Amino acid sequence: MKQEKIFERLLQVLARYTQERESGNFVDYLEPELLRQRLHLEQQGQQGDWDALFDWVEQYLAYAVKTNHPGYVNRMWAGANPPSIIGEMVAAITNTSACTYETAPVSTLMEKYMLQTMLDLVGFNNGSGQMTTGSSNANMIAMMAARNTLSGDIKNKGLFGRPELFGFVNADAHYSMDRAANILGLGAEHLIKIPVDEHGRMRVEVLEQEIERVVADGGIPFWVAATAGTTVRGAYDQIEPLITLRDRYRFWLHVDGAWGGAVIFSETLRQQFLPLLEQADSFTLDFHKMLGTALMCNVLLFNRRPYVLREVCSAGDESYIFREGDDGEVRDLGTMSLQCGRRVDSLKWFLDWKFYGQAGLAARVEKYLELCHYAEEQIAQSDDLELVVPRESFNLCFRFRPPQGGELAAFTTALRNRLHRSGQTLVGTGLVNGELVMRLLITNVNVDKPEIDAFFRAVISTGRAMLAEGSGLESTH
Ligand SMILES: *Cc1c(COP(=O)(O)O)cnc(C)c1O
């Protein structure tokens, strides 16, 4: 088959899928064993058989989760923005690596342009940045920058024979912080979890006590990460008191805005949730979460440190690949990266940015917050539902009202699973103060008030049906 014909055929398949993906069930769910039988993955292929290839594509789509579906309220991301999908397709067709200017000229300039645009938006002066594979990686690179700027020796000599380093995070911080501490040779016990107040924010007075304790024991407090929107509760750590502490103890202050950092597009929401962000040392934000860019798409920004990435990341003999710019400027972005091959992520973000603009993205985030407020009211008005903790921002931690005498967590899990298996809706769960809650996240442009109503109707009718049957109440031993 000619190449053009292949793409014509693919586009027909995709157009049909796109029409169907917002209706019906969000998934045709099968348990792994059954799905494995249906897929016949071991079936021999006919060499060069395009019809067989398209059958595989159809199979994939038949059992794929429709993340655009309004019932998909499970994760911090949902179906992607069409401009970014176009960017992804073009990136796939041109198949290059964004590590050198030679192989990726336009993408290199787009990435630099986007980084500067984001630095300006955040208010970081004389800064630098990088598009990474996501906030997990960005948190690690920021921690590595903090570690290596502590002393120029660490990059070459490691942590041997030095005072012990300690980092501090919100007890509800993302697990990528623990992984970073592990990878970077600190050890997970050197990442100290600070208990939270009733809003889910780090208790600053406890943080200070812990820092004092570390210093008294001869350790070095080198890193504090504020979370802007904790993963389960949506709490925003306060930056102002952390800046005061930083002035005293000289640690690196990072802000993990993977989820809630999206408020920076809206002047009012930024004032409300992230005042003084411009004084942090580094900041990460996922475009692929609330902002809807196709997965994965992230930016990591550094304040007042134009060369930090290169100093921190660049290592080994790279002479076979990277070239210096004429004016000493970084020409090849790969020299500042921990990867060699780099996917072209700049194009999709650039296209979203041009298509929606700051105003469009601000309006989206503001709308999500309004919808969260609406959803909160629906929970308050329902006899069947309850909020487990007050809403801090975009996350709603709620549950079906505990049935008398039943195992609460087991019931919540069973209810959530029934909603999932029936293909009606997928909602996440998580622990808040040790209690299992359903976590509603609205980050899907196909969700509006009627879809929120339908979501709660599904939760309530399924929960009531389970109570009537007496199911989901068995204890989980
Ligand atoms: C999602 C999330 C992360 C991880 O981001 P990835 O891009 O998925 O690696 C980190 N921190 C917080 C607060 C998050 O919500």
The ligand as a Tripos MOL2 file, in Angstrom:
@<TRIPOS>MOLECULE
LIG
   15    15     1     0     0
SMALL
NO_CHARGES

@<TRIPOS>ATOM
      1 C1          1.2160   14.3560   38.9140 C.3       1 LIG1
      2 C2          2.1370   14.9190   39.9060 C.ar      1 LIG1
      3 C3          3.5140   14.7020   39.8060 C.ar      1 LIG1
      4 C4          4.0920   13.7620   38.7770 C.3       1 LIG1
      5 O1          4.0520   14.3140   37.5250 O.3       1 LIG1
      6 P1          4.3340   13.4300   36.2010 P.3       1 LIG1
      7 O2          4.3420   14.4500   35.1310 O.co2     1 LIG1
      8 O3          3.1860   12.4830   36.1090 O.co2     1 LIG1
      9 O4          5.6260   12.7460   36.3800 O.co2     1 LIG1
     10 C5          4.3480   15.3530   40.6810 C.ar      1 LIG1
     11 N1          3.8570   16.1670   41.6320 N.ar      1 LIG1
     12 C6          2.5360   16.3770   41.7900 C.ar      1 LIG1
     13 C7          2.0500   17.3090   42.8630 C.3       1 LIG1
     14 C8          1.6280   15.7580   40.9260 C.ar      1 LIG1
     15 O5          0.3210   15.9610   41.0810 O.3       1 LIG1
@<TRIPOS>BOND
     1     1     2 1
     2     2     3 ar
     3     2    14 ar
     4     3     4 1
     5     3    10 ar
     6     4     5 1
     7     5     6 1
     8     6     7 2
     9     6     8 1
    10     6     9 1
    11    10    11 ar
    12    11    12 ar
    13    12    13 1
    14    12    14 ar
    15    14    15 1
@<TRIPOS>SUBSTRUCTURE
     1 LIG1         1 GROUP 0 **** ****
